[in-house]
Amino acid sequence: MRYIIIAFSISLGLLAGCSQEQSSTYQGYVEGEYVYVASPVGGRLESLLVQRGQTIAVGAPLFRLEAVEENAAKVQAEEQLKVIEAQLADLKLGKRKAEIGVVTAQLIQARAAKEQAAQQLKRDEAQFKVGGIARAQLEDSRANYAIKMARVREFTELLEVSRLPARDDQIRAQNAQVAAAQAATSQLDWRLDQKHLAASEAGLVADTMYREGEWVSAGSPVVRLLPPKNIKVRFFVPEVIAGGIKPGRTVALHCDGCAADVPATVTYISNDPEYTPPVIYSNENRAKMVFMVEAHPAVENAVRLRPGQPVAVTLK
């Protein structure tokens, strides 16, 4: 089709050259740059929410994939995050009240035992002075008192430690585990979002590639969209005309069935010449050299055109 259009454009140029007047109207065709919407994760197509030929708005839901596994994994990750956060809070608080109460009671018992050992040591020292007991019994009393004193110091320090939070390195390690669990939860949220996609821009649903119930591989397009801004016109002009065309120039598009011409703006001129039919370049056949030009209509006018539709392009 492209070569037919090029040949027709060349014939118009040659006829104009014979009449010593250059034509300003050229044949072209409408082309669309499609957007293929796919999910980066695979799954069974649960719901197809659009149909071919439908015009949709921005944010319109397109399709939804089955997400049973992802939902279960998200629940598991959220519960694990709660556990890790609770452990971090516990490390920051120190021992519970009941645990501190146990240590306090042990300290009271140790103090009472120390007082008892102190009284016994005092009596044994008095008895030893008058020869009432042997030195071995006195030494036993002194050792028992020292043991009871050490127990009091032990429970005093244990009570102080029980009121302190965990060490800084333990808290840092637990914070890292919380961050890892949060990242895992965020990743699952993202996977769930990819299971139901919406249109990022308005346009025409040009085609759908799957039916409900079919398995969709990761990255496989499910819906093909054509936004109005992606509709353009391609036409070919002779070499003698191409040099005078610049991006931004206005053209008028005429098509069969259009109530009025559609204005468009030149956006691209090819740097590579084309020949039809293939020939060897020379000054004699330079008239057969053509350049491809692209023009975009305004978004509100683009919906009047269809890809593949032939148009006549008039330079303004």
Secondary structure, 3 states (H helix, E strand, C coil): CHHHHHHHHHHHHHHHHHCCCCCCEEEEEEEECCEEEECCCCEEEEEECCCCCCEECCCCEEEEECCHHHHHHHHHHHHHHHHHHHHHHHHHHCCCHHHHHHHHHHHHHHHHHHHHHHHHHHHHHHHHHCCCCCHHHHHHHHHHHHHHHHHHHHHHHHHHHHCCCCCHHHHHHHHHHHHHHHHHHHHHHHHHHCCEEECCCCEEEEEECCCCCCEECCCCEEEEEECHHHEEEEEEEEHHHHCCCCCCCEEEEECCCCCCCEEEEEEEECCCCEECCCCCCCCCCHHHEEEEEEEEECHHHHCCCCCCCEEEEEEC
